[in-house]
C-alpha cells in the first residue's frame, strides 16, 4: 500500500525513544515531520531521528496538507485539545493513553470519529504475546478464567517530571493503572461492572503514587491490580483459571530486540517446576501499532468504535478515582 505520511506532536521521550524508532522500521509509513513549540528543539530531534521536516509549532504541522496522520504523545491534559485540533484539520490521530482526563471530555471528539480515525495508543494489544496469551485462554488452556492479578511499578520522584504533576494528569492510575484496566478488558473480553480503589497520595505532588484496585467483570470474574510510581521496577500479568494459570513475564514494556515469554502452569507443583514455557520471537509493539493504524487509514472506514473503546477505559478510571474518594464500589 502507499505509505501513510505521519507527523509527531512534540519531542516527548516516549516518542523519540520508543514510538518513532519503531515507526521508522516500517515500509507502511513515513514519519514526515516532528513538531515542537521550540523550533530549535524540533530541528535537533528531527535531525537525530532522521526526520525530514521540523515544525516550530503544532499548528504549523496540522496545517500541512502533506501530513495524513498524527501521533499525539503530549501530556495527558493536552490529549483531547490537540487530538481535536488535528481531527478538525482532517488528520487521523493516534493519541497516547489515557486519551483524556475524564471520560466526558471525549465527547468533543465524537463528531469527527466517522470522518477520521481516532484511536488510543495501547501498543500492547498488537504485541504477539498478548494475542497468543488470549488465544490460550480462549482455547481453555487454563480452564475457565476466574481472576487476574496485575502489578506494574517504577520509581520516579522528580518534581519536574510530568508524571508527578497532578494538574496535567500525573499519577500512577493515569500513567500505568490504565494498562491493568486494558489487560482486564482484553483477557475477560468484557467491561467492568464495578470498581473499588484505594490510593496513597504523595504529600508534595498530590498525585497517587500508589493505587490498588479491584474490578468486577461479572460472573465471579475479578481483576486485582497494584500500580506505583514510587516502587521498584516491576511488571507482571497473571491469569488464573480453573485448571491452571498463565503468566506473562514482561507484559507492558516488552523489549523490541529480544524474545518474550509466558508460562502456563497446571498448579501441580507450587514451586513452578510444573510450568511450561513458551518463547516468542522479538517484536516491536510500537512498529506493529503504527502499522495497524496505517492499515486502517488506507483500508478502513472511520467509525466510533475506537472512541467508544477509549471511553470505556476512561469511565473505568473515573470510577476508580470516585471509589478512592467515596470508599464505595462505583460503576464505570
C-alpha positions as CSV (number, residue, x, y, z in Angstrom):
1,X,0.0,0.0,0.0
2,X,1.0,3.6,-0.4
3,X,2.9,4.6,2.8
4,X,1.0,6.9,5.2
5,X,2.7,10.2,6.0
6,X,2.9,10.8,9.7
7,X,3.6,13.8,11.9
8,X,4.5,13.7,15.6
9,X,3.4,16.3,18.1
10,X,6.3,17.1,20.4
11,X,9.7,15.7,21.3
12,X,8.3,13.7,24.2
13,X,10.6,10.9,25.4
14,X,8.2,8.1,24.6
15,X,8.0,9.4,21.0
16,X,11.7,9.9,20.5
17,X,13.0,6.8,22.3
18,X,10.3,4.2,21.6
19,X,7.5,5.1,19.2
20,X,9.3,6.8,16.4
21,X,12.2,4.3,16.3
22,X,9.6,1.6,15.9
23,X,7.7,3.5,13.2
24,X,10.9,4.1,11.3
25,X,11.3,0.3,10.8
26,X,8.2,0.1,8.7
27,X,7.7,0.3,5.0
28,X,3.9,1.0,5.5
29,X,4.5,4.6,6.7
30,X,6.8,7.6,6.6
31,X,7.5,9.9,9.6
32,X,7.5,13.1,7.6
33,X,7.6,15.7,10.4
34,X,8.1,16.5,14.0
35,X,6.7,19.5,15.8
36,X,7.6,21.4,18.9
37,X,6.8,24.8,20.4
38,X,10.5,25.4,20.1
39,X,11.8,25.4,16.5
40,X,15.4,24.6,17.5
41,X,14.3,21.7,19.7
42,X,12.2,20.3,16.9
43,X,15.1,20.6,14.5
44,X,17.6,18.9,16.9
45,X,15.2,16.0,17.5
46,X,14.3,15.6,13.8
47,X,18.0,15.6,12.8
48,X,18.8,12.9,15.4
49,X,15.9,10.7,14.3
50,X,16.4,11.3,10.6
51,X,13.1,13.0,10.1
52,X,12.9,15.4,7.1
53,X,11.0,18.3,8.5
54,X,10.8,20.2,11.8
55,X,7.9,22.5,12.7
56,X,8.2,25.3,15.2
57,X,4.5,24.9,16.3
58,X,1.9,22.3,16.5
59,X,-0.4,24.5,14.4
60,X,2.1,24.6,11.6
61,X,2.3,20.9,11.3
62,X,-1.5,20.5,11.5
63,X,-1.9,22.9,8.6
64,X,0.5,21.0,6.4
65,X,-1.6,19.1,3.7
66,X,1.2,16.6,3.3
67,X,0.7,15.1,6.8
68,X,-2.1,12.5,6.9
69,X,-1.8,11.0,10.4
70,X,-0.8,12.5,13.7
71,X,0.8,10.8,16.7
72,X,0.0,12.7,19.9
73,X,2.3,11.9,22.9
74,X,1.7,15.2,24.7
75,X,0.9,15.4,28.4
76,X,-2.5,14.0,29.4
77,X,-4.3,17.3,29.7
78,X,-3.4,18.1,26.0
79,X,-4.6,14.8,24.6
80,X,-8.1,15.9,23.8
81,X,-7.4,19.5,22.7
82,X,-4.7,18.6,20.3
83,X,-6.4,15.5,19.0
84,X,-9.5,17.6,18.4
85,X,-7.4,20.2,16.6
86,X,-5.8,17.5,14.4
87,X,-9.2,15.9,13.6
88,X,-10.6,19.3,12.7
89,X,-7.7,19.7,10.3
90,X,-8.6,16.4,8.7
91,X,-5.8,14.4,10.2
92,X,-6.2,10.8,11.6
93,X,-4.9,10.7,15.2
94,X,-3.2,8.0,17.3
95,X,-3.3,9.5,20.8
96,X,-1.3,8.3,23.7
97,X,-3.1,6.9,26.7
98,X,-5.1,7.8,28.6
99,X,-6.9,9.7,25.9
100,X,-8.4,12.2,28.3
101,X,-8.5,13.3,31.9
102,X,-12.2,12.3,32.2
103,X,-14.5,10.3,30.0
104,X,-16.8,13.2,29.4
105,X,-14.0,15.1,27.6
106,X,-14.0,12.5,24.8
107,X,-17.4,13.6,23.6
108,X,-15.8,16.6,21.9
109,X,-14.2,14.2,19.5
110,X,-17.3,12.2,18.6
111,X,-18.4,14.5,15.7
112,X,-15.1,13.6,14.0
113,X,-15.0,9.9,14.7
114,X,-16.7,9.0,11.4
115,X,-14.5,11.3,9.4
116,X,-11.0,10.4,10.6
117,X,-9.6,7.5,12.6
118,X,-9.1,8.4,16.2
119,X,-7.5,5.7,18.4
120,X,-5.9,5.3,21.8
121,X,-2.3,4.1,21.7
122,X,-2.3,0.9,23.7
123,X,0.5,-0.8,21.8
124,X,0.4,-3.9,23.9
125,X,-2.7,-5.1,22.1
126,X,-0.6,-5.5,18.9
127,X,2.1,-7.5,20.6
128,X,2.2,-11.2,19.7
129,X,2.5,-12.2,23.3
130,X,-0.9,-10.6,24.2
131,X,-2.5,-12.2,21.2
132,X,-1.0,-15.6,21.9
133,X,-1.9,-15.5,25.6
134,X,-5.6,-14.6,24.8
135,X,-5.7,-17.4,22.3
136,X,-4.6,-19.8,25.0
137,X,-7.4,-18.5,27.3
138,X,-9.9,-18.8,24.6
139,X,-8.9,-22.4,23.9
140,X,-9.3,-23.3,27.6
141,X,-5.6,-23.9,28.3
142,X,-6.1,-22.8,31.9
143,X,-9.8,-23.8,32.1
144,X,-12.3,-21.0,32.9
145,X,-10.5,-17.7,33.6
146,X,-11.6,-16.7,37.2
147,X,-9.2,-13.9,38.3
148,X,-6.3,-11.8,37.2
149,X,-3.5,-10.1,39.1
150,X,-1.6,-7.2,37.6
151,X,1.4,-5.5,39.1
152,X,3.2,-2.5,37.5
153,X,5.6,-0.1,39.1
154,X,8.6,2.2,38.6
155,X,10.4,4.7,40.7
156,X,10.2,8.4,39.8
157,X,10.2,11.2,42.4
158,X,11.4,14.0,40.1
159,X,9.2,17.1,40.7
160,X,9.7,18.3,37.2
161,X,8.5,15.1,35.6
162,X,5.0,15.3,34.1
163,X,4.1,12.0,35.8
164,X,4.4,13.9,39.1
165,X,2.2,16.9,38.2
166,X,-1.3,16.4,39.3
167,X,-2.9,19.2,37.4
168,X,-1.8,17.8,34.0
169,X,-2.8,14.2,34.6
170,X,0.1,12.7,36.6
171,X,0.0,9.8,38.9
172,X,0.0,6.0,38.9
173,X,-3.6,5.3,37.8
174,X,-3.4,7.6,34.8
175,X,0.0,6.5,33.7
176,X,0.2,2.8,34.3
177,X,-3.1,1.7,36.0
178,X,-4.7,2.2,32.6
179,X,-2.7,-0.8,31.4
180,X,-4.2,-3.0,34.1
181,X,-7.7,-1.9,33.0
182,X,-6.9,-2.8,29.4
183,X,-5.5,-6.1,30.4
184,X,-8.7,-7.0,32.2
185,X,-10.8,-5.9,29.2
186,X,-8.6,-7.8,26.8
187,X,-8.5,-11.2,28.6
188,X,-12.0,-11.2,30.1
189,X,-13.4,-9.7,26.8
190,X,-15.9,-7.8,28.9
191,X,-16.4,-4.5,30.6
192,X,-16.0,-3.9,34.3
193,X,-19.3,-3.7,36.2
194,X,-17.9,-2.4,39.5
195,X,-14.7,-0.7,40.6
196,X,-13.1,-0.3,44.0
197,X,-9.8,1.5,44.7
198,X,-7.5,2.8,47.4
199,X,-4.8,5.4,46.9
200,X,-1.7,6.7,48.6
201,X,-1.1,10.3,47.6
202,X,2.3,11.9,47.5
203,X,2.2,14.7,50.1
204,X,4.1,17.0,47.9
205,X,2.9,16.2,44.4
206,X,-0.7,15.4,45.2
207,X,-0.6,12.6,42.7
208,X,-1.5,9.0,43.5
209,X,2.0,7.4,44.0
210,X,0.4,4.0,44.6
211,X,-3.1,2.8,43.7
212,X,-4.6,-0.7,44.3
213,X,-7.9,-1.6,42.6
214,X,-10.4,-4.4,42.2
215,X,-12.6,-4.6,39.1
216,X,-15.6,-6.9,38.9
217,X,-16.2,-8.2,35.4
218,X,-19.3,-10.2,36.3
219,X,-19.8,-13.9,36.6
220,X,-17.4,-14.1,39.5
221,X,-14.5,-12.8,37.3
222,X,-12.2,-10.3,39.1
223,X,-9.1,-8.3,38.3
224,X,-6.9,-7.1,41.2
225,X,-4.1,-4.7,40.5
226,X,-1.5,-2.6,42.2
227,X,0.5,0.2,40.5
228,X,3.0,2.6,41.8
229,X,5.3,5.5,40.6
230,X,7.5,5.2,43.6
231,X,8.4,1.5,43.9
232,X,11.0,-0.9,42.5
233,X,10.5,-1.5,38.7
234,X,8.2,-4.5,38.3
235,X,5.5,-5.7,35.9
236,X,3.5,-9.0,35.6
237,X,0.2,-10.2,34.3
238,X,-1.1,-13.4,35.9
239,X,-4.2,-15.1,34.7
240,X,-5.7,-17.8,37.0
241,X,-8.3,-20.3,35.7
242,X,-10.0,-23.4,37.0
243,X,-7.2,-25.7,35.6
244,X,-4.1,-23.6,35.6
245,X,-2.5,-20.2,35.4
246,X,-0.8,-18.2,32.6
247,X,1.9,-15.6,33.5
248,X,3.4,-13.0,31.1
249,X,6.9,-12.1,32.1
250,X,7.2,-8.6,30.6
251,X,3.6,-7.7,29.6
252,X,3.9,-3.9,29.1
253,X,7.5,-2.9,28.2
254,X,8.3,-5.9,26.0
255,X,11.8,-5.3,24.6
256,X,11.8,-4.8,20.8
257,X,15.0,-6.6,20.2
258,X,14.6,-9.7,22.5
259,X,12.3,-12.7,22.7
260,X,9.4,-12.6,25.1
261,X,7.9,-15.5,27.1
262,X,5.0,-16.6,29.0
263,X,4.3,-19.7,31.2
264,X,1.4,-22.0,31.6
265,X,1.3,-24.0,34.9
266,X,-1.3,-26.5,35.8
267,X,-0.6,-25.9,39.5
268,X,0.6,-29.5,40.2
269,X,3.8,-28.0,41.8
270,X,3.8,-24.8,43.7
271,X,7.5,-24.2,43.2
272,X,7.0,-23.5,39.5
273,X,8.6,-26.8,38.3
274,X,5.3,-27.8,36.5
275,X,5.2,-24.7,34.3
276,X,5.6,-24.9,30.6
277,X,7.4,-22.0,28.9
278,X,6.6,-20.5,25.5
279,X,9.1,-18.2,23.8
280,X,8.0,-15.8,21.1
281,X,10.3,-14.1,18.7
282,X,11.3,-10.4,19.2
283,X,8.6,-7.9,18.0
284,X,8.5,-4.1,18.2
285,X,5.0,-3.4,19.5
286,X,5.3,0.3,18.5
287,X,6.1,-0.7,14.9
288,X,3.1,-3.0,14.9
289,X,0.8,-0.4,16.4
290,X,1.8,2.2,13.8
291,X,1.3,-0.4,11.0
292,X,-2.1,-1.3,12.3
293,X,-3.2,2.3,12.4
294,X,-1.7,3.0,8.9
295,X,-3.6,0.0,7.5
296,X,-6.8,1.4,9.0
297,X,-6.1,4.8,7.3
298,X,-5.7,3.1,3.9
299,X,-8.3,0.4,4.1
300,X,-11.0,1.0,6.7
301,X,-13.9,3.4,7.1
302,X,-13.6,5.5,10.3
303,X,-16.3,5.0,12.9
304,X,-16.8,5.5,16.6
305,X,-15.7,2.0,17.7
306,X,-12.2,3.1,18.8
307,X,-13.6,6.2,20.6
308,X,-16.1,4.0,22.4
309,X,-13.2,1.7,23.4
310,X,-11.3,4.7,24.8
311,X,-14.4,5.9,26.6
312,X,-14.7,2.6,28.5
313,X,-11.1,2.9,29.6
314,X,-11.8,6.4,30.9
315,X,-15.1,5.6,32.6
316,X,-13.3,2.8,34.5
317,X,-10.5,5.2,35.5
318,X,-13.2,7.7,36.6
319,X,-14.9,5.1,38.7
320,X,-11.7,4.1,40.4
321,X,-10.9,7.7,41.3
322,X,-14.5,8.1,42.6
323,X,-14.2,4.9,44.7
324,X,-11.0,6.1,46.3
325,X,-12.9,9.2,47.4
326,X,-16.1,7.6,48.4
327,X,-14.9,4.3,49.9
328,X,-17.6,2.5,47.9
329,X,-17.9,0.3,44.9
330,X,-18.5,2.6,41.9
331,X,-19.9,1.7,38.5
332,X,-17.9,2.7,35.3
